[in-house]
Amino acid sequence: MIKFHEPYGQVEVCSVGTRVPYYLNRSVILLLSSHGVEDAVFRGKQQRMLDQLDSMLSDTETAIRMLPRLSGPDSDLRKSLLYMLYTGLSPRMDPFLLDCMNAIRSHHLYSLRKKARIFVECGAVLMGGVDEYGILPEFCVFVQVEREKHPLETQKGCKPVVGPVLVTKHPVTHPGDVRMLL
């Protein structure tokens, strides 16, 4: 079936999909609370995020693990910071690196305070498509994400997500916008 008759007939790829970290926000937290998720779960995730943001400033391993996962301004700067960390620089020894890490930390603290944005470690923002051929059973989803890799590594790969998956639609306005799928 041809929906649109276009003489050009070619597809241009503007960019490829990349993994985008997922953050809980106020509306998702409210809906999950209405579904029976205890407030202690959100406080625990919030405290874990605060602890990791604090330890990023002093622990190089935590900084290396957290920087690629955090969203925010200047993703190219984050790549440069990762290279600096992998070469052995520490935020405690290099003032530029420490200032950049403090700026990233401040950005996330502001988002947490003003927008209740809580980082979800195993979460990702995904774009979905319909199972047109009916291969998947009802209430199932197939998710495949780019695996985490060393920033100096050029080889890419994907891994499927196995197990239950929490799927939300944004903007979240109705209790049916949050579902647990297999």
Secondary structure, DSSP 8 states (H G I E B T S, - for coil): --SS--SS-----------EEEEE-HHHHHHHHHTT--HHHHHHHHHHHHHHHHHTTT-HHHHHHHTTT---S-HHHHHHHHHHHHTT--TTT-HHHHHHHHHHHHHHHHHHHHH--EEEEEEEE------TT--S-TT----EEE----TT-----EEE--S-EEEE-SS--SGGGEEEE-
